[in-house]
């Protein structure tokens, strides 16, 4: 592999397939290590830059494994707000599959919204879910990824 710093960790259980495909292409193009972690098996194209790690089923097992391996120069792709908050707290970068960069401030506010929505759902309110991933989301993600890749040293 190359000598550039930083690698990409993917919380792959909930990562949309189009985002994984963007990551697969970027890994080969940039020669950047991409490791997907999930508690269920998934296919990853054969590449010296791609790796899949299956973790045992359980609450936050993949998150814990990512945090155990994380370096400050790394990038984490996740929709999991508590994981993103911990990544940011440790000085690394986290972005959502929609290309939104997590910061200490927005992670805290998203945690508060998430907790509020959980309370609503627990009380019987149908809150719906996030909108489907669209082309704008995929482009925003690709741009955020390319920006991070361009800054690697």
C-alpha positions in Angstrom: 0.0 0.0 0.0 1.0 3.6 -0.3 2.7 5.7 2.4 0.0 8.3 2.7 -1.5 8.8 6.1 -5.1 8.1 7.0 -7.4 5.4 6.2 -11.2 5.1 5.9 -13.4 3.1 8.4 -17.0 2.4 7.4 -19.7 1.6 9.8 -21.1 -0.7 7.1 -24.2 -2.2 8.6 -26.3 0.8 7.6 -24.2 2.3 4.9 -26.2 2.6 1.6 -24.9 0.5 -1.3 -24.3 3.5 -3.6 -22.0 5.0 -1.0 -20.1 1.7 -0.7 -19.7 1.7 -4.4 -18.3 5.3 -4.3 -15.9 4.2 -1.6 -14.8 1.1 -3.6 -13.9 3.2 -6.6 -12.2 5.8 -4.5 -10.0 3.2 -2.7 -8.6 2.0 -5.9 -8.2 5.4 -7.5 -6.5 6.9 -4.5 -4.8 3.8 -3.2 -6.4 4.5 0.2 -7.2 1.7 2.7 -10.9 1.3 3.3 -12.1 -1.1 5.9 -15.8 -1.9 6.2 -17.0 -3.3 9.6 -20.4 -5.0 10.0 -22.1 -7.7 12.0 -23.4 -9.4 8.9 -21.4 -10.8 5.9 -21.1 -8.6 2.8 -19.2 -8.8 -0.4 -16.3 -6.5 -1.0 -14.5 -6.4 -4.4 -11.1 -7.9 -4.4 -8.6 -5.1 -4.0 -5.4 -4.6 -1.9 -7.1 -1.4 -0.6 -10.4 -2.9 0.5 -11.0 -5.1 3.6 -14.1 -6.4 5.3 -14.2 -7.2 9.0 -17.2 -9.1 10.3 -17.8 -8.4 14.0 -20.0 -10.3 16.4 -23.6 -9.2 16.6 -24.3 -6.9 19.5 -25.0 -3.4 20.5 -22.2 -1.0 19.2 -19.7 -3.9 18.5 -18.7 -2.4 15.1 -18.5 1.1 16.6 -16.2 -0.2 19.4 -14.0 -1.9 16.9 -13.7 1.2 14.8 -12.8 3.3 17.8 -10.2 0.7 18.9 -8.4 1.0 15.5 -9.0 4.7 14.9 -6.1 7.1 14.3 -6.3 10.9 14.2 -5.6 11.0 10.5 -8.5 8.6 9.7 -11.9 9.2 8.2 -15.0 7.4 9.5 -18.2 7.0 7.5 -21.2 6.6 9.7 -24.8 7.5 10.3 -24.4 6.7 14.0 -24.4 10.0 15.9 -22.8 8.7 19.1 -20.0 7.1 17.1 -19.5 10.3 15.1 -19.4 12.3 18.3 -16.7 10.0 19.7 -14.7 10.1 16.5 -14.7 13.9 16.5 -13.8 14.0 20.2 -10.8 11.9 19.4 -9.7 14.4 16.7 -10.5 12.4 13.6 -13.0 13.2 10.9 -16.5 11.7 10.5 -18.9 12.2 7.7 -22.4 10.8 7.1 -23.3 8.8 3.9 -25.0 12.1 2.8 -21.7 13.9 2.9 -22.4 15.9 6.1 -19.3 16.5 8.2 -19.8 16.0 11.9 -18.4 18.6 14.3 -18.5 18.7 18.1 -21.4 21.2 17.9 -23.6 19.5 15.3 -23.0 16.1 16.8 -24.3 17.3 20.2 -27.4 18.9 18.6 -28.1 15.8 16.5 -27.8 13.6 19.6 -30.4 15.9 21.3 -32.7 15.6 18.3 -32.2 11.8 18.1 -33.1 11.5 21.8 -36.2 13.6 21.4 -37.3 11.6 18.3 -36.8 8.4 20.3 -39.0 9.8 23.1 -41.7 10.6 20.5 -41.6 7.1 18.9 -41.6 5.5 22.4 -44.8 7.5 23.1 -46.5 6.1 20.0 -45.8 9.0 17.5 -44.9 7.9 14.0 -42.0 10.1 13.1 -41.1 8.5 9.8 -37.5 8.0 8.8 -34.9 9.9 6.8 -35.7 10.6 3.1 -34.2 8.2 0.6 -30.6 8.9 -0.6 -30.8 11.0 -3.7 -28.2 12.1 -6.4 -27.5 15.3 -4.5 -26.7 13.3 -1.4 -24.4 11.0 -3.3 -22.6 14.0 -4.9 -22.2 15.7 -1.6 -20.7 12.5 -0.2 -18.3 12.1 -3.1 -17.2 15.8 -2.8 -16.6 15.4 0.9 -14.6 12.2 0.3 -12.6 13.7 -2.5 -11.8 16.7 -0.3 -10.5 14.4 2.5 -8.5 12.3 0.1 -6.9 15.4 -1.5 -5.7 16.5 2.0 -4.0 13.2 2.9 -0.2 13.6 3.1 
